[in-house]
Amino acid sequence: MKSIKVYNILLGGSTISGKTTYFEAYFTKKFNEGIVSTIAGARMLIKKINKNEFYLNDCCRWGSVYDGIVKIHIRNADAVILLFDISDREDFKGLSILLNMIKEIYDLESFPVLLIGNKSDKDINVSDDEINELLEKEKLIGYFEVSCKAQKNVEESVNFMVNYINKKDKED
């Protein structure tokens, strides 16, 4: 008898990336402009496939004060959905710091990281070439432009990650 296997998908990104808004948009199918940055964290079941359970985790802010806590969450993660504010060039540049935190623990060739350009309803200030270069360099599994406000690609991006993990699980 196959036992239940639990997969934790961690949301990563800067304070302005929109992690909590993305989390809320996925589960409530609504946009809430007044969301405050997560300090304690939240975890909810995305779906069950056969005997596998997939959870989405909005842990806390990713920044120097919280690095120790974030690294614990990364160690307990099976995958990361890494968000950045596509309207903010500096937020995109800061992804290298977050990716380095992940690389301290995992090899990105075998650990799935999905990149999300959030807030695509605003002016886009990061080029496709820059995004594609990062995807190739870091061996990320894919990219979605998302708007939580318009519910654009929120559900699709989470489902992509779940399906990726589930397919990988079947192959192992």
Disulfide bonds with the S-S distance in Angstrom:
none
